[in-house]
Amino acid sequence: MTHNTFTIDLPSPDAEVPVLRVAGDLDHHTAPRLREALEAVPFAPGKGVVLDLSGLAYSDSTGITVFINAYKRARAAGGLLLLAALNPDLLQVFRIIGLDQIFVFHPTIDEAITAFRQE
């Protein structure tokens, strides 16, 4: 397997709708970095983050667990965690394992931002 460098681009602190960009391979080595970034998100009613996953090439079960735990934390706080722009292969995997029962997958960042504003 080709290993794609994992990167996280944090949203600007003054962003109206924060977008956290995740790229590369999300696995047991890199998942702690995403967990830490998401733990810094101030989930509260009407607050949260859009995850731009357009650059995410791969996610193992450890990465999926990070998404689920962040979703639970956001929901418990009345906040939002929106996933956007997954590549078709990952979107299919996420649907097969049932994540479409938890998340609404937004095809683009703009659509996720619009949904965020409407919540």
N, C-alpha and C positions, 0 to 999 in steps of 0.2 A: 504494500500500500504506500502510495506517495503521501508524505506527511506535509501538510500545508501549515505554514506558520500561523499560529493563533494570535489574533489581535482583538482588542476591545477599544473602541473609541467612545469615550464618555461624552454625554451631552453637555452643552455649555450650561453653566449655572443659571443663566437668565433666559433659557429657552422656554417659550410658552408651552410647547409640547416637547418634553425631553425625548430624544431618540438616541438609544445606545446601539452602536454598530458592532456586530460580532462577525468575525471572519476567520476562516481557516478550519482546523480540525478541533472539535470539542470532544475531549476524551478524559480519562481519569487523571491525566497529567495537567490538563488545562482547565478542567471544570472548577477547581478551587478559585481561579482568577475570576471567572464569571460569577461564582457564588459571592465573592467579596464585592464585586461591582454592584450586584443586585442588592446586597445587604445595605449598601449605602443609599439606595433609592428611598426617598421619603414617601412610602405608601401611606395614604390617608384618603378620606373621601374626596374624590375628584382629582387626586394626585397619583402619579405613577409614571410609567415609561412605555415607550414603543421600542420593541427590539427589532432592529433592522437585521434580518438574517440573510440578506441577499448574498453575502460573502461567505456564509457558513457552508463548508464543503462536506462535513461529516459530523455526526454526533453519535456517541455511544450511549449506553444506558446511564452512565454517570452524568452526562450532560443533560439528558432528558429529565433526570431526577432534579437537577438544578432548576430547570424550567418549571417543573411541577411544584417544587417547594416555594419558588418565588411567587407563583400564581396563588398558592394557599396563603402566603403572607400578605399579598396584595388584597385578596378577597377578605381576609379577616380584618384588615384595616379599612375596608371600604374603598380601596384604591384599584388601579387598573394596571394590568400587564397585557400588552397587545403584541402579538407576533406578526411580522410582516415580511413579505418578499422571500419566502423560502423557495429554494430551487425545486423543480418538479420531483426529483428523486427523493429528497428529504421529506417533501410534503407527502408523498405516497407512503413512506415509512411511518411518518407521524400519524397518518390516517389508519394504517394497518394496526398500529399498536393502540389505537383508540384515543389519541390526543385531540382528535376533532370533537370528542365528547366534552372536553375541558376548554379548549381554546377555539376562538374564531380566528382562522387564518386569513389575514388580509393580503391580497395579491400585491399591493404596492404600499410604499411608505405613506404616500399621500392619502390613500384610502384609510390607513390605520390612524393617521393624524385626524382625519375628518371624523372617524368613529370615536376617537378619544375626546374630541371637542363636543360631541353629541351626548356623551355619557353624563 
